Amino acid sequence: MAESGLEQAVSSGCWGPGLAGAMEVRGEVDGAPGSPAVGKCFHTYNVKKLGIVAVSNALPEDIAYLAADRMLVFVAHGARVTAFAKNKEVVHTYTGHGADVHLLLPFGDHVISVDRDNTVIIWDVDSEEEYLQITFDKATFEVSAIMHPSTYLNKILLGSIQGGLQLWNIKSDKLLYSFNGWGSGVTVLQQTPAVDVVGVGLTSGQIVIHNIKYDESLMKFQQDWGPVTAISFRTDGHPVMAAGSPLGHIGLWDLEDKKLIVQMRDAHSTAIAGLSFLHAEPLLITNGADNAIRVWIFDAPGGDGRLLRCRMGHSAPPTKIQHHGQNGQHILSAGQDGTLQSFSTVHERFNKSLGHGSINKKKSKKKGLKYDALKLPAITTFASETARQSDWDGIIACHRGYVTATTWNYQKTSMGAHKLEPERFGKNRALNVHATAVDISSCGNFVVIALSSGHIDVYNMQSGFHRGHYGLDKAHDGPVRGVAVDGLNQLTISVGADKLLKVWKFKSKELVHTAVLSASPAASLLHRDSGMLAISLDDFTINILDMETRRVVRKFCGHRGQVNAMTFSPDGRWLITAAMDCTIRTWDLPTGCLVDCFLVDSSVISVSMSPTGDFLASAHVDSLGIYLWSNNTLCSMVSLRPLPSDYEPSVVTLPGSCPVEDEDGEEEDTPSEEMIEYVSPEQLDERLVTLSLLPDSRWKNLLHLDIIKKRNKPKEPPKVAKAAPFFIPTVAGLVPQFAASEGNSAEDQSKVVNFGVLAQKSSFYVKLEEAWISNSYASPVQLLKEMGPSAIDTELRGLAPDVGGPVEVMQSFLRMVGSMLDSKRDFDLAQAYLALFLKLHLRIISQEPELMEEAQKVSEKLKETWTNMQTLFNQSLCLLAYTKSALL
């Protein structure tokens, strides 16, 4: 039973849906090992590589039982039974039980379910209707196991806690036979390869191979590890039976010689939840509550199985998570089970386990790390660096109640070569001193370890040698709560329970600065790029210290419980904190405001933001999974307005969970947290100029049309097509328009040139004439906007008097440009049109006094507009320069 815990969730601020990748299990679930149930959903794996094939949709409640046939997967959750198709989608739901369902059995076109009230219901799969209901008296026969004997038509076999068995015909609703049992409760019923023979597992640890046709026990076996939790039989020609136990051991029994042949001890560290031999193959698949799926192959003499492949996660909740590397694709996770693992956010095939810490690595290899005396306690905190991980160890870890810090090698996926312990205590474990905080320099050469005694030591990661300590005797009078090294290996910052923050020179170990905190610190976190140090205090507040000025520049209040974890965004603008009040808060450092806050069901124990800024990973109390929250600001517009001081966050369902359905079916109108789409007005302010937003190609090349035409001049004349198709004549322009139909009279088709056509005025020319009278120039401006560069050039050339037009039309054009400057709209077009006009008609304008007068007015308007714009530009540039140079 394993789960990808980097799951999706819905959030109302910066953080939204994510992906899945780590592994988790919630409780023991009986079912097919190939499709383990994981909390509120189930996963389907292929046996070849144990890769995830499908992840089902989430249900409102945890799955209690899982069973499958060749078409559907049936799951029991609460008092309901749900059928999934394609291992993902819900297609049927069966409701009618008055108590939680704990047993399921697909039975042809029906499915049988048993609840805690001892009621058995047979459902029709397609119609979702109840076919039959059987109720038993709990005092005499409480159903604990169910199976369908092979070749027994319409019959099911029920086992009870009292130890008896009953054979029922569900079609006729008749009890066919009752078996007396063996004086112990039945836990498992399993069909053997032989017809009429059933394997029965009992709470006493006894396994009975029973012939139900003659009510005769063929053989009995006894295991000493407690009740039988699962039974399976090999079908590849070897008469072998496997039985699971609550201690994680598996016993293999030879059915011909009637004896135990192999004990597979510690196959799982917890109870065996399910085991199954693959049909006609020597492969055994097992799963357990230790969050692992294992495939064993039996190819060695003696019948013993060896581990072929496995997929596993933490068997106990994580204590700390942290992204490893700069690509944000790997998350290091230390769990209460004592293991250090790496989970990939890309694909689960990149997951790997660095193993369990051991006191003596060589001895633990020989003994298989089965003895508690060889195991190190769980990791409480760790630090990693990738700079020199290919040369030597790159991870340093502290263990609960242990003074020795251990190194780990990420590339070798194993515990490292050094155990770093100061010599001042002389290996005296009675002092009750333990490591509290660690950090690795950005170069990967040095590690700083802080102790509960107040000492801070420096070690070399390559050799493991001690390179000095801070302070004459101790760095702090009480336990050191946090330690960090800056990005250039110049300073070391430490905070202690004595309410002191101290800054040391990294190389000379000299104390250079001391600051008194308002309360005892709980932890510290340094963002090396920006030099910002976050310190969480015991009064639930957070202080941000600027290492450049060594002053507290921000104070954040709002958490109502102990701050468990902190993480910075890659650019150092955000600080994300999580506390025991079950809230995750995002603080914006430049503004000093809270910009996002939401509640989760269980407290967050650790958070880590990816170096790429796309995901936030979180680990929760009593939860084995690592949850990913996506950064909504990278995908859509999100309002990051400051939240009020009395803001009450809403509860967000944890990733992989199903949101609670509204019983009334009414949706409440809640205000949206998304930013309202802003529609810009045509002009923001009368004092500002507005551009046209037209493509540059429509106006930028007006002055260079002659050069462009010369460059694009064809080298060869166009070739006439053999059979030119018929086209409806169109009018030149960006918007295609059909030309008006012309008569087919003989006069129209005459080849004699009509000089009246040459004097025809264009639409733009007519609009300018009308605007000269009405003094409204919106129409000609709009007409020019719809034209291309060549058409605009042609229209402006046609305004010259030598073509036949009056001077008033050119005056009207200059007034049109003046009106555009007065309105302060389409500022770029006004400049381009005026530049082309002056280029074409500058000589004519200089010869006509009326045109010179209009040109002088336009020039004054241009000068005034540019003076105002230059003033605004200078003010903005001055403000930006001050902002860049000013210190916070």
Sequence and secondary structure as in RCSB ss.txt:
>XXXX:A:sequence
MAESGLEQAVSSGCWGPGLAGAMEVRGEVDGAPGSPAVGKCFHTYNVKKLGIVAVSNALPEDIAYLAADRMLVFV
AHGARVTAFAKNKEVVHTYTGHGADVHLLLPFGDHVISVDRDNTVIIWDVDSEEEYLQITFDKATFEVSAIMHPS
TYLNKILLGSIQGGLQLWNIKSDKLLYSFNGWGSGVTVLQQTPAVDVVGVGLTSGQIVIHNIKYDESLMKFQQDW
GPVTAISFRTDGHPVMAAGSPLGHIGLWDLEDKKLIVQMRDAHSTAIAGLSFLHAEPLLITNGADNAIRVWIFDA
PGGDGRLLRCRMGHSAPPTKIQHHGQNGQHILSAGQDGTLQSFSTVHERFNKSLGHGSINKKKSKKKGLKYDALK
LPAITTFASETARQSDWDGIIACHRGYVTATTWNYQKTSMGAHKLEPERFGKNRALNVHATAVDISSCGNFVVIA
LSSGHIDVYNMQSGFHRGHYGLDKAHDGPVRGVAVDGLNQLTISVGADKLLKVWKFKSKELVHTAVLSASPAASL
LHRDSGMLAISLDDFTINILDMETRRVVRKFCGHRGQVNAMTFSPDGRWLITAAMDCTIRTWDLPTGCLVDCFLV
DSSVISVSMSPTGDFLASAHVDSLGIYLWSNNTLCSMVSLRPLPSDYEPSVVTLPGSCPVEDEDGEEEDTPSEEM
IEYVSPEQLDERLVTLSLLPDSRWKNLLHLDIIKKRNKPKEPPKVAKAAPFFIPTVAGLVPQFAASEGNSAEDQS
KVVNFGVLAQKSSFYVKLEEAWISNSYASPVQLLKEMGPSAIDTELRGLAPDVGGPVEVMQSFLRMVGSMLDSKR
DFDLAQAYLALFLKLHLRIISQEPELMEEAQKVSEKLKETWTNMQTLFNQSLCLLAYTKSALL
>XXXX:A:secstr
     S     SSSEE     S    S  BS TTS EETTEEEEE TTT  EEEE    SS   EEEE SSEEEE
EETTEEEEEETTTEEEEEEE  SS EEEEEEETTEEEEEETTSEEEEEETTT  EEEEEE  TTT  EEEEE  T
T TTEEEEEETTS EEEEETTTTEEEEEE   SS EEEEEE SSTTEEEEEETTSEEEEEETTTTEEEEEEE SS
SS  EEEE  SS  EEEEE TTS EEEEETTTTEEEEEETTSSSS EEEEEE TTSSEEEEEETTTEEEEEE  S
TTS  EEEEEEE  SS EEEEEEESSSS EEEEEETTSEEEEEESS GGG EEEEE BSSHHHHHHHTT SGGGB
   EEEEEE  TTTTTS  EEEEETT S EEEEETTTTEEEEEEE  GGGTT GGG   EEEEEE TTSSEEEEE
ETTS EEEEETTT  EEEESSSS S SS EEEEEE TTSSEEEEEETTSEEEEEETTT  EEEEEE SS EEEEE
EETTTTEEEEEETTS EEEEETTTTEEEEEE   SS EEEEEE TTSSEEEEEETTSEEEEEETTTTEEEEEEE 
SS EEEEEE TTSSEEEEEETT   EEEEEEGGGTS B      TT    B   TT      TT         B 
      S S TTS       GGGTTTGGGHHHHHHHT  SS     SS      EESSSS EE       TTTT 
 S  HHHHT   HHHHHHHHHHHH   HHHHHHHHTS HHHHHHHHHTTSGGGT  HHHHHHHHHHHHHHHHHT 
SHHHHHHHHHHHHHHHHHHHHH HHHHHHHHHHHHHHHHHHHHHHHHHHHHHHHHHHHHH   
